[in-house]
Amino acid sequence: MTPQISPSSTSDTPARVSASNPVPGPAPGRFSRLPQLAGRSFIPLGLFARLPLAMLTMGTLTLVTSVSGSFAAGGTAAGAVGIGSALGAPLLGSLADWSGQRPILLLSAVLNTLAVLALVLTANATAAAGDFPLAVLAVAFAAGATSPQVGPLARVRWMSLTGNADGTAPPSDPARDLDTALSYESTADEVTFVLGPALVGILASLVAPWLPLALAAALTITLVPGFAVHPTHRAVPAARRSPGRSRRAGGPAKLPWVVALPVFAMGCMGTFFGSTQAALSAFAAGLAGTEIAGLLYAVMGLSSAAAALSVAYWPRRAGLPLRWVLCAVLMAALAVLLLVPSSLPTMAAVLLLLGLPVGPVMVTVFAVGGRVAPAGRLGTVMTALASGIVAGTALGSSVGGQLAQLYGPGAAFLVPVGAAVTLALLGGGAAVVLRRKD
């Protein structure tokens, strides 16, 4: 049973987390319900507390490349951040499930701040020494591995607040509330992962290459603790303190094999993102320079974010699996159009269309992950989904970059097509699994 959070006069206190604490008054709009569910401060905290993670990879790439004068060194250090994040996120999620979100977020905030500052100091010491020691890779890996998983753990809180985590049925429509919350979360991810690299570029070019990482550390140590201690953390009880758990009970419930479906799906999403970025870099290089690729990619991010918000208003009669399959098939069809443009405006138009099914697919896959996650393991599953995106992005960037180097951008654009087709097939598997579960 999800514990109640007693209402108070402060706007930071969630209005309810169970059916016994109804929200009085007329039914609010769908997105206006979110502050009532979680408190007004939760949304800005959850948004800006994930910004340091969005700045970390690009900030590392920029700093190490600047101080070493080597693109290879910068790329290797950024890759170490990605590997660390992909491996560390599920571990942090599992610890949050077992011990509660608050202590794990507080600990990761402190460790990550120290790791990022160590990365800045080590990279600048490398410049003075004139070499590229393994210490830079080690601290880059540590910075990625300790990154606070604000986005995934925020989704866990929404699932509890809407009654999805424990089967309760709060007032209004819990399924609609969850769709709305997950739509917002996917949009928040898109916004921060567009804003983060842009902020890195502005600060590094106008002030100094180390400033973006220093700012990321400052944001982590100030905003993540605020997110950690926000009253919504009480909506997600630690597994070791859950009511009814016997003293002889073992660790958290084992993850069923069906969890692999949404995790692999997020791997496909990451592959789609990474290969598209690499192919766009090659495409832009032949027209106006590789720096334009980031702006082109941002076009897809904007339409994806807007479409993710719209999911809150979609009819739910078709169900999650059909929504997954249809959006993924549309992704694959629109991805084929990437082979057509020969100019920047045409490519921008294609990317604007391509982003429309991307956001809804991410919202849907996260919702399916919540459906198949066993009790007490939501944090593990949500962080595993986030890790799937990170690992897939690295894979897509590598494969797409190699194909672009050997055969040109046209060959690289085939990778996102294949990733979207695989995503649709995984949606078909999810349809079978969810039908049996229901």
N, C-alpha and C positions, 0 to 999 in steps of 0.2 A: 504494500500500500504506500503510495507516495505521501510523504509527510506534508502537512499543511504549513503554510507560512502565514502567520497571523497578520491581518491587515493593519495598517497604521495610517497616520495622516501624511506620511512622507510619500513623495512621488516615486521614490526608489524601491518601494516595497511592492512586489507583485500582487496583483489583485486577488489571485487565487491559484491554487495548484491542485484542487480537488473539487468534486461535485458539491461538497458541503459549504462552499464559500462562494455563492453566486455573485455575479456582477449586476447591481441594480440598474434600473433605467432602461431606455430603449436600446435596441440592438445597434451597436456601432458599425461603421464600415469595416471591411475586412482587414485592411492594414492598420486602421486606428485601434483595432482590438489588441495589437501586439504590445503597445505600452501598458494596456490594462492587464495583460497576462504576466508581463515580466517587470514592469516598472519603467518609468521614462528614461532613467539613466542607463539601462541595460543596452539599448540599441546603439547609442554613440560609443559606449565603452567597448562593446563587441566589435564595432566597426573599426575604430582607430587602434585598438589593441592588437589587431591582426596585421596592421600596416608594417611593423618591423620585419615580419617574415617575408612580406612582399618586396621589401627593400634589400633583403640579405644577399640573395644570389647575385643580382645586378651590382650591388654595392661592392661585393667581394671581387667580382670580375673587373670592375672599374678601378678599384684601389690597387689590386695586385698587378694588373696590366700597366697601370701608371707608374708604379714604383719599380717594376722589374723591366719595363720596356718590352715585354714579351706577351703576345696574345695567347700563346700556348700555356704560359704560366698562369695567366688570368683565367683561362678556360678550365685548366686543371683544378685550380683552387675553387672555382665556382662549382665544378663537378663534385668536389669533396663536400661542399655544403649540401648539394642535392642528395648525395648518397647518405650523408649523416641524417638529413631530415627524413628520408624514406625509411631508414632503419629505426630512428629514434621515436618517430611519431606513434607507431603502434605500441611501443613499450610504455611511453608516457600515457597513452590511452588506457592500457591495461592497468597501470598503477593508479590512474584516476578512478577506474571502476572499483578497484579493491580498497583504496584508502580514502577516496573522496577527491573531488576536483580541487578544492581549496588548497590543501597542502602541496599537491603536486604542481599546481600552477605557480604557487609562491616559490617553490624550490626551483622550478625550471626558469622562472623570471630572473632569479639571482644568478643561477649558473649560466644562463644565456648572456646576460649582461657582462659577466666576467669574461666569457669566451669571446664575445664580439670585441670588447676592449683589448683583449689579448691578441686578437687577429689584427687590429689596427697597429698595435705596438710592434708585433712580430713582423708585419709586412714592411713597416717603415724601417725597422732595424735591418731587414733584408736589403733594402735600398742602400743603406750605409755600408753594409758588408759586401755588396756587389754580387751576391749569389741568391739562390732560391732554395733555402733549406726545407727539409721535410717538416719542420716545425710549423711552417705556414699551412701545409696541408692538414696537419694534425689539429690545429686550432680552428681551421675552416670546417673540418668534419665535426668538431665539438660544437661549434656554433650552430650547425645544422641540426645535430642530434638533440640539442637542448632547447630548440625553438619551442616556445609555448604554443600548444595546439588550440588556439582560441576558437577558430572557426568550427572544427569538428566538435569540440566540447560545448560550444554554444548550441549546436544542433541537438546535442543530447539534452540540454536543458529545455529546449523548445519541445522536444518529444515528451518529456515529463510534464511540462506545464500544460500541454494540450491533452494530457491523459493518455497519450499513445503508449507510454512506456510501461504502464501497469494495468492497462485495460479499463481504467475508470472512464466515465463519460461525463465530463464537465458540461456546464450550460453551453448553449449555442451548438455549434457543430464542430466536434474535435477534429474530424478529418479535414474539414475546410480550414480550421485554424492552423493545422499542421502544414497543409499545402501553402498557406499564406506565409507562415514562418520560414519554411524551406525556400520559398520563392525569394523572400527577402535575403536569406543567407547566401544564396547563389549570386544574387545581384551584388551583395556586399563583397563577396570574393572577387567578382569581375572588376568592381570599381577599384578595390585596393590593389589588385594585380595589374591594373593599368596605371593607377596613380603612383604606386611604389617605384617602379622603374623610371617614370617621368621625373619624380622628385629626386631620385639619384642623379639623373643626368643634369638637372638644373643646378643642384648644389655642388656637384663635382666640377662642373664646368665654370661656374661663377665664383666659387670659393676655394675648395680644396677637395682632392679625391677621398680624404679620410672622413670628411664631414658627414656624408650619408650614413656610414656605419656608426659614427658617434651619436648621431641623432636617433638611429634605430635603437641603440643601447639605452638612450635616455627615455625613449618612448616605452621600451619594454619594462624598465624598472619602475616607471610611474603608472602606466595604464594597465599592465597585466595584473599587478596586485589588486587594483581596483575591481577588475573583472573577477578575480579569484574570490574576493570577499563579498561580492554582490549577493544580496539575499537569495537570488535564484539558485545558488549552489546547493541550498538546502532541499531543493526539489529533487535532487539526484543523490539518494543515500549511498554511502559506501557499502560495498557488498559484504565486507566483514562485519558491518553493524546492522545489516538488514534484519528486520523482524522475522523470527522463525528459523534463523540459521542456528543450527546446533553447534556445540563446541567441537564436535568431532567432524563437522562438515569440512570438506576439502577446500581447495581453492575455487576460483570463479568457474562457472559452467563452461564446458568445452564448447568451442565454436563448431557448429555444424558445417558440413561441406558446402551447403548451399550459399554460405557467405561468400564463397569464392566467386560466384556469379557477379554480384555488384562490384567486388574488388577488381576482377578482371575487366569489367566494363569501364571502371575508372582508369585502369591501365590503358584501355583503348582511347579514352578521352584524352589522356596525357599524350599518347602517341600521335593523336590527331593534332593537338596543339603544337607539340615539338616539331613535327615534320612540316606543319604549315609555316611555322616561324622560319625554319631553315630554307624551305622552298621560296618563301617571300624574300628572304635575304638575297638569294641568287637571282630572283626575278628583278628586284629593285636595283641590284648592282649593274645590270645591263642597261638601265634607263636613267637613274638619277642618283645612284649611290646606295649602299647598304643601309645607311641611317634612316632612309625612308621606310624600310620594312617595319620598323616599330610603329610608325603612324598608320600604315596599312593594317597591321594586326589589331591596332586599337579600334579600328572601324568595326571589325567583327566583334570585339569585346563589348562595344556599346550596344549593338543590336542584340547581342546575347543577353546582356543585363536587362534590357527592356523586355525581352521575351520571357525571361525568367520571372519577372514581376507579374506578367500577365497570367501565369499558371494558376494564380489564386482565383482567377475568374473562369477557368476552364470547367466544363461539365465533367463530373466524376463518374458518370454511369459507365463509361468505357473501361475504367479501371487503369491501374498503374502499368501492367504489362503491355496493353495495347498502345497506351501513350508512349511508352518506351520504344516499341517497335516502329510505330509510325514516324516518330521524330527522328529516329536513327536512319530509317529508309530515306527520309527527306534530306538528312545530312549527307548521305552517300550520293544522292542524285545531284544536290547542289554542289558537292565537292568536285564532281566531274567538270563543272563549269570553270573551275580554276585553271583548266587546261586551255581555255579559250582566249582570255585577254592578252592583248599585246601592248596595252597602254596603262598608265597608272589610274586614270579615272575609271576605266572599265573594270580593272581589278578591284578597285574600291567598291564599286557597285556590286560585284559578285560577292565580296566579303560581307557587305552589309546584309545581303540575302542569306548567306551561309550562316551568319550568327543567329538567325531566327530560331532554328531548331536546337541549337547547342545549349542554350540556357535551360529550356524545358527538359532536355535529356538529363542534365546534371541534377535538376530538382527531383526528377523521377527516380533516378538511380539512388540518390540519398534516401528517398522515402522507402524504396524497396529494401535498402540496407537496414533501415529501422524495423521493417516488418520481419526480416529473417533473423535479426540479432536475438540471441537468447537473453533472458532476464539477467541484468547485472553486467552485461558486456557491451552496452551501447557505445561507451567511450572507445573500447577497443576496435569495434567495427567502424565507427565514424573516422577514427584516425587512420585505420587501414585503408579506407576509401581515399582519404587525402594522400596517403603514401602512394597509392596506385597512380594518382595523377602525377606525382613527382617522378616516380620511376618511369612511367610511360612517356613523360615529356623528355626525359634524358634519352630514352630509347629512340623516340621519334626524331629528336634533334640529331642523334648520331646517324641513323639510317638515312634520314632526309638529307643531311649534309653530305654524306658520302655519295648518294645518288646525284645530288646537284653538282658536286665536284666532277663526277665522272661523265654524266650524261645530260646535265642541264636541269633547269627548274621543272621542265615538263615531267621528267621521270620522278622527281621528288614529290610532285603534286599527286602522284599515284598512291603514295603512302597514306595521306588522310582519307582517300577514297576507300582503301582497304580497311583502315581502322574503323570507319563508319559502317561498312558492311559487317565486319565482325561484331560491332556493337549491336547491330540489328539482330544478328543470330543469337547473341547472348540474351537479348530481350525475349526471343522466342523461348529460350530455356527458362527464363524467369517466369514466363507465363505458365509453363507447366508446373513449376515448383510452387508458385503461389496458389494455383488452383488446387493442388494437393494439400497445401497447408490450410486453405480455407475449408 
